[in-house]
Amino acid sequence: MMKRSIFLASAATLALTGLAMAGWATAGQAGADKSPAPKNASGAILTNVKAGTPTRMEYELQAKAYIFFIPATGRATFTTDLQPDTYTIDSRVKVTGIADWFVNYDMNIHAEGETRNNELKTRTYVSQNKDGKKNRKVEMEITDTDFTMNANPVFGNLGDPAATTEQVLKTNDPITALITFALEPRAPGADPCGGPIRIFDGRQLTYLHLKNAGTKRVDTPVWTGEAIECHVTMDKIAGYKKGEADNDNLTGIDGPLRMWLAPLDNGASVPIKIAADSKKIGDVTLTAKKLRFEPLVTTEAAAGQEMAEN
């Protein structure tokens, strides 16, 4: 049961790779084609943001699994505010069972940092887990030359081996790493699965590797069409228990996690479905239920508009 909850949380976080497309878009029904339609702008979203078009992205992923024919559910919501020089991300991942039969998982995450021409870069990361046990809060700061991390309650250890400063500086926090993976422009002809995705959560440092497994038609509330199938495995670099790095699959999964990307005309690749098959935890499927992009009204813009109206 714990493994199922951990998988739902891990896979929900992985879905953040999908927060990318050009211009404003609203997911919805449009005849047989439910692909989000770009409006008002074209080109890579980071290019538009850097050019002075602040953008808010809202994304929601839902999961369902069954244990003895009783459903366990999961939901992950993400709000990302992109401005020309900075960004913020707020996320909540919640997994619940029925009548306290299963482990509950409730995580709030906040990240902020720099918006660069072709990427996002973490400066601050805070995660608060409310699992009814340790309820650990992790706070992390990353600069160009160093990083600091505080956990309450403290970790029993930082792994064997622990992550070094040199290793951490090459990574981003979990949600920034996965969003920037989606936003970074792909070179013409490059593998849309991309990667590796380099992640550090304050203790564990991980590389996610994605392998292109062809295409498959996928139908979801936010997109319908020929999606790119990517198989995801992990390289546990540091921060894990000694010997744990020998397992290259995501936590709680026996085989590679499968992720389907919706290829958009602007080159972005949006995860619309994530699944894993395991004899230990059964079949779990996560599906994108909401994908919305809208103009971000900044304090300065609002003040300017008010002055113009007066």
C-alpha positions in Angstrom: 0.0 0.0 0.0 2.8 2.4 0.8 4.5 1.5 -2.5 1.3 2.4 -4.4 1.1 5.8 -2.7 4.8 6.5 -3.4 4.3 5.6 -7.0 1.3 7.9 -7.4 3.3 10.8 -5.9 6.4 10.0 -8.0 4.5 9.7 -11.2 2.4 12.8 -10.5 5.6 14.8 -10.1 7.0 13.4 -13.3 3.9 14.7 -15.1 5.2 18.2 -14.7 7.2 17.7 -17.9 4.0 18.4 -19.7 3.6 22.1 -18.8 4.7 23.5 -22.1 3.3 24.9 -25.3 3.4 28.2 -27.2 1.0 31.0 -26.6 -2.3 30.9 -24.6 -4.4 27.7 -24.8 -7.4 26.2 -23.1 -7.9 22.5 -23.1 -11.4 21.5 -24.2 -13.7 19.8 -26.6 -13.3 20.9 -30.3 -15.0 18.3 -32.4 -12.9 15.1 -32.6 -9.7 16.9 -32.0 -9.1 18.0 -28.4 -5.6 19.4 -28.9 -5.0 22.7 -27.1 -5.0 25.5 -29.7 -2.3 28.2 -29.5 -3.6 31.8 -29.5 -2.0 35.3 -29.7 1.6 34.2 -29.7 3.9 31.7 -31.4 7.3 30.2 -30.7 8.7 28.6 -27.6 7.0 29.7 -24.4 10.2 30.8 -22.7 11.0 33.0 -25.7 7.7 34.7 -25.3 8.1 35.1 -21.6 11.6 36.6 -21.9 10.2 39.0 -24.6 7.8 40.4 -22.0 4.7 38.1 -22.0 4.3 36.8 -18.4 2.3 33.5 -18.4 0.4 31.5 -15.9 0.1 27.7 -16.4 -2.4 25.6 -14.5 -2.2 21.8 -14.8 -4.0 18.9 -13.1 -3.3 15.2 -13.2 -5.6 12.6 -11.8 -4.9 8.9 -11.0 -7.0 5.9 -10.1 -6.0 2.5 -8.9 -7.7 -0.4 -7.3 -6.8 -2.5 -4.2 -9.1 -5.5 -3.7 -11.6 -3.7 -6.1 -11.7 -0.7 -3.8 -10.4 2.5 -5.5 -7.5 4.6 -4.3 -7.2 8.0 -5.9 -4.6 10.6 -6.5 -4.6 14.2 -7.7 -1.7 16.6 -8.5 -2.3 20.3 -9.2 0.3 22.7 -10.3 0.3 26.5 -10.8 3.3 28.0 -12.6 3.9 31.8 -12.9 6.5 32.7 -15.5 7.9 36.2 -15.7 10.8 37.5 -17.8 13.4 37.2 -15.0 11.8 34.9 -12.4 9.3 32.1 -12.0 7.4 30.5 -9.2 5.7 27.1 -9.0 3.2 25.9 -6.4 2.1 22.2 -6.4 0.0 19.9 -4.2 0.1 16.1 -4.6 -2.5 14.2 -2.6 -3.2 10.5 -2.5 -6.0 9.0 -0.5 -7.6 5.6 0.1 -11.1 4.6 1.3 -11.9 4.6 5.0 -8.3 4.8 6.1 -7.5 1.5 4.5 -4.5 2.9 2.7 -1.7 5.3 3.3 -2.5 8.9 2.8 0.1 11.2 1.1 -0.2 15.0 1.1 2.7 17.1 -0.2 2.8 20.9 -0.7 5.8 22.1 -2.8 7.0 25.6 -3.7 9.9 26.5 -6.0 11.2 29.7 -7.4 14.2 30.8 -9.4 15.5 32.4 -12.6 13.9 32.4 -16.0 16.6 32.1 -18.6 16.5 32.1 -22.4 16.3 28.3 -22.7 15.7 27.0 -19.2 14.6 27.6 -15.6 17.0 27.4 -12.8 16.2 26.7 -9.1 17.1 29.2 -6.4 14.6 28.3 -3.6 12.7 25.1 -2.9 10.4 24.2 0.0 8.4 20.9 0.4 6.1 20.1 3.3 4.9 16.5 3.6 1.8 15.8 5.7 1.6 12.1 6.0 0.7 11.9 9.7 4.1 10.5 10.6 7.2 12.7 10.3 5.5 15.5 8.5 8.9 16.6 7.3 9.6 20.1 5.9 12.6 20.6 3.6 14.0 24.0 2.7 16.8 24.5 0.1 18.7 27.3 -1.4 20.9 26.9 -4.5 23.3 29.6 -5.8 25.8 29.5 -8.6 28.6 28.2 -6.3 26.9 26.5 -3.3 23.7 25.2 -1.7 22.1 24.9 1.7 19.5 22.5 3.0 17.5 22.4 6.2 15.1 19.6 7.1 12.7 19.4 10.1 12.8 16.8 11.4 16.3 16.2 10.2 17.2 13.3 8.0 18.8 10.3 9.8 21.6 10.5 7.2 22.1 12.0 3.7 22.8 8.7 2.0 25.8 6.7 1.0 27.3 8.5 -0.8 25.8 11.9 0.0 25.4 14.4 -2.8 28.3 16.8 -3.3 28.1 20.5 -4.1 29.5 19.9 -7.6 26.7 17.4 -8.3 23.9 19.6 -6.9 24.8 22.6 -9.0 24.1 20.6 -12.1 20.5 19.9 -11.0 17.2 21.5 -10.3 14.6 20.8 -7.6 12.0 18.1 -8.7 9.3 20.4 -10.1 11.6 22.9 -11.7 13.6 20.1 -13.3 10.6 18.6 -14.9 9.0 21.8 -16.0 12.1 23.1 -17.6 12.5 19.8 -19.4 9.2 20.5 -21.1 9.9 24.1 -21.8 13.4 23.8 -23.2 13.4 23.9 -27.0 14.3 20.7 -28.9 16.7 20.9 -31.8 15.3 19.9 -35.2 15.3 16.2 -35.5 16.1 15.6 -31.8 14.5 12.8 -29.8 11.3 14.3 -28.3 11.7 12.1 -25.2 14.9 14.2 -24.5 16.6 13.9 -21.1 18.2 13.1 -18.9 16.3 15.0 -16.2 18.6 15.9 -13.3 16.8 16.2 -10.0 17.8 17.0 -6.4 15.2 17.1 -3.5 17.5 18.1 -0.7 18.7 14.6 -0.1 18.4 12.3 -3.1 20.0 13.2 -6.4 18.6 11.4 -9.4 18.9 11.3 -13.2 15.8 10.3 -15.1 16.5 8.7 -18.5 13.8 8.5 -21.2 13.8 6.0 -24.1 11.7 6.5 -27.2 9.4 3.6 -27.7 7.5 4.7 -30.8 4.0 6.2 -31.1 0.5 5.3 -30.0 -2.9 6.9 -30.4 -4.1 8.4 -27.1 -7.4 10.0 -26.2 -7.5 12.2 -23.1 -9.6 15.2 -22.0 -6.8 17.6 -23.0 -5.5 16.1 -26.2 -6.2 13.4 -28.8 -3.8 12.0 -31.4 -0.6 10.1 -32.0 1.4 10.4 -28.9 5.1 9.6 -28.3 5.7 6.8 -25.9 8.7 7.2 -23.6 10.0 4.6 -21.1 11.5 6.2 -18.0 14.2 4.7 -15.8 16.3 6.3 -13.1 20.0 6.5 -12.2 20.3 7.0 -8.4 23.4 9.2 -8.2 23.6 10.1 -4.5 21.6 10.4 -1.3 20.2 6.8 -1.3 20.9 3.9 1.0 24.0 1.9 0.2 23.2 -0.7 -2.5 19.9 1.0 -3.4 21.4 2.5 -6.5 21.4 -0.9 -8.1 17.7 -0.6 -8.9 17.1 1.6 -11.9 13.3 1.8 -11.8 11.2 4.4 -10.1 10.2 3.8 -6.5 7.5 1.2 -6.2 7.6 0.1 -9.9 9.0 -3.2 -11.1 9.5 -2.1 -14.7 10.0 1.2 -16.5 7.3 3.9 -16.1 5.6 4.6 -19.4 4.8 8.2 -20.4 2.9 9.5 -23.5 3.8 12.9 -24.8 1.5 15.0 -27.0 3.7 16.6 -29.7 2.6 20.1 -30.4 3.2 22.1 -33.5 5.6 24.4 -31.7 7.9 21.6 -30.7 6.7 21.2 -27.1 6.0 17.7 -25.8 3.2 17.5 -23.2 2.8 14.4 -21.0 -0.9 13.5 -21.2 -0.8 10.0 -19.8 1.5 8.1 -17.4 1.2 4.4 -16.5 2.9 1.5 -14.8 2.2 -2.2 -14.6 3.4 -4.1 -11.6 2.5 -7.4 -10.0 3.3 -5.9 -6.6 1.1 -2.7 -6.8 -1.2 -3.5 -9.7 -1.9 -1.1 -12.6 -1.9 2.6 -12.0 -2.8 5.2 -14.7 -2.5 9.0 -14.4 -4.3 11.2 -16.9 -4.1 14.9 -17.6 -7.5 16.5 -16.8 -6.7 20.2 -17.1 -4.1 22.2 -19.1 -4.7 25.9 -19.2 -2.4 28.8 -20.2 -3.4 32.4 -19.5 -1.8 35.8 -19.3 -0.3 36.6 -16.0 -1.3 40.0 -14.7 1.7 41.4 -12.7 1.4 44.0 -10.1 3.1 46.6 -12.3 0.8 45.8 -15.2 -2.3 46.1 -13.0 -1.1 49.4 -11.7 -0.5 50.7 -15.2 -3.9 49.6 -16.3 -5.6 51.3 -13.4 -3.7 54.6 -14.1 -4.8 54.4 -17.8 -8.4 53.9 -16.8 -8.3 56.9 -14.5 
